[in-house]
């Protein structure tokens, strides 16, 4: 039978109404699967073009930071909830592998952005401090460690400047591990700085009344 010859009346004549419950079930399943496929495609299309807003850091030529990430984070949280909801749907079987992949992918990107912003905040604070020659002289080990961290940041952000797509810069590979390792290094550098300031406050009690920033300015 030519599919083009099938009509509602022909189906009724052939006894389709006797299988109405089954037909409704099949139609409902097809619609549910189609809706999930559409939602999944919307998520993929969104992250195929989503980019970080990369801008120059202060007046430097070779260092960059990301700004205005609130919308990206908001959309990421929404899509994580969407994909998580899809995994719980009874219509997901046909695309379950793809949905599962994107659930992991979006979760990974979220973790990377968290570590990225943590790193950026701490790097911006310490970068200004370790540019001071007096601090470099007093904290040689921490300065050397910061220079290594700074190189990682410079290299990563140079790549991000060339292609700022989130899916490229924050997905897969070992970038999460690298950010975690370098965040630990920044914590160690910060501790070394705190210990150094502590010795100065111990030698000059009046320094206890100064904030770290004020004390660093005096020492520099």
SVG drawing of the C-alpha trace seen along z (x, -y; Angstrom):
<svg xmlns="http://www.w3.org/2000/svg" viewBox="-15 -53 81 56">
<polyline fill="none" stroke="black" stroke-width="0.4" points="0.0,0.0 1.3,-3.4 1.7,-5.5 0.3,-8.4 -3.0,-6.5 -3.5,-6.2 -6.1,-8.6 -8.0,-8.9 -11.1,-7.5 -9.2,-4.6 -7.7,-3.8 -11.1,-3.9 -12.4,-1.6 -9.5,0.8 -10.4,0.9 -8.0,-1.6 -10.6,-2.7 -10.3,0.8 -6.7,0.0 -7.2,-3.6 -5.4,-3.2 -2.3,-1.7 -2.3,-4.4 -2.6,-7.2 0.3,-5.6 2.5,-5.4 1.6,-9.0 2.3,-10.3 5.7,-8.5 6.7,-9.9 5.7,-13.4 7.6,-13.1 10.7,-11.9 10.5,-14.7 10.1,-17.3 13.2,-15.9 15.2,-15.9 14.2,-19.5 15.3,-20.5 18.6,-18.7 19.3,-20.4 18.5,-23.8 21.1,-23.1 23.7,-22.1 23.0,-25.1 23.4,-27.4 26.8,-26.1 28.1,-25.9 28.2,-29.7 28.5,-30.8 31.7,-32.8 33.5,-34.3 33.8,-38.0 37.6,-38.4 39.1,-41.8 42.6,-43.2 43.8,-43.3 44.7,-46.9 47.2,-48.3 49.0,-45.1 49.3,-43.8 49.6,-40.1 47.3,-39.4 43.6,-39.1 40.7,-38.3 37.0,-37.3 34.2,-39.6 30.4,-39.6 30.0,-35.9 26.8,-36.1 24.6,-35.4 26.8,-32.5 26.5,-31.0 22.8,-31.6 22.2,-29.9 24.5,-27.1 22.5,-26.4 19.3,-26.5 20.6,-24.0 22.0,-21.7 18.5,-21.6 16.9,-21.0 19.3,-18.1 18.9,-16.6 15.1,-16.7 15.5,-15.0 17.4,-12.2 14.4,-11.5 11.9,-11.4 10.4,-8.1 10.9,-9.3 14.7,-9.7 15.7,-6.1 16.4,-7.0 18.8,-9.8 19.9,-8.8 23.6,-8.4 23.6,-12.0 21.8,-13.4 24.1,-11.6 27.1,-13.0 25.8,-16.6 24.9,-16.2 28.5,-15.4 29.8,-18.0 27.8,-20.9 28.7,-19.8 32.4,-19.8 32.1,-23.3 30.4,-24.5 33.3,-23.2 35.8,-24.7 34.2,-28.2 34.1,-28.0 37.8,-27.2 38.5,-29.8 36.9,-32.7 38.5,-31.7 41.9,-31.7 41.2,-35.0 40.2,-36.8 43.3,-35.6 45.6,-36.1 44.5,-39.8 45.1,-40.4 48.6,-38.8 49.8,-40.0 49.9,-43.6 51.8,-42.6 54.4,-40.5 55.2,-43.1 56.8,-45.1 60.6,-44.7 60.8,-44.8 58.3,-42.0 60.2,-40.0 63.4,-40.5 61.8,-39.5 59.7,-36.6 61.9,-34.9 60.4,-31.4 56.8,-32.8 57.8,-35.1 59.2,-32.2 56.1,-30.1 53.9,-33.0 55.8,-33.4 55.0,-29.8 51.3,-30.4 51.4,-33.6 52.8,-31.7 49.9,-29.2 47.4,-32.0 49.0,-34.0 49.1,-30.9 45.6,-29.9 44.1,-33.3 46.0,-33.9 44.3,-30.8 41.0,-32.1 41.5,-35.4 42.0,-33.7 38.9,-31.6 36.6,-32.5 34.1,-29.7 33.2,-28.3 32.8,-24.8 36.4,-24.9 38.1,-26.6 36.2,-25.0 35.3,-21.5 37.3,-18.2 41.0,-17.8 42.8,-18.5 41.9,-22.2 39.9,-21.6 42.9,-19.7 45.2,-22.5 43.1,-25.2 42.8,-23.1 46.5,-22.7 47.3,-26.3 44.6,-27.4 46.5,-25.4 49.7,-27.1 48.0,-30.5 46.9,-29.4 50.5,-28.5 51.7,-31.9 49.0,-33.7 50.1,-31.8 53.7,-32.7 52.7,-36.4 50.6,-36.2 53.5,-34.7 55.8,-37.4 53.4,-40.2 53.0,-38.4 56.7,-38.7 56.6,-42.4 53.6,-42.9 55.5,-41.0 58.5,-43.3 56.4,-46.5 53.2,-46.1 51.7,-49.3 51.4,-47.4 48.6,-45.3 46.3,-48.3 46.9,-48.2 45.2,-46.1 47.3,-43.8 47.0,-46.1 48.1,-49.1 51.0,-47.2 52.1,-45.9 52.1,-49.4 54.3,-50.6 56.7,-47.7 56.9,-48.2"/>
</svg>
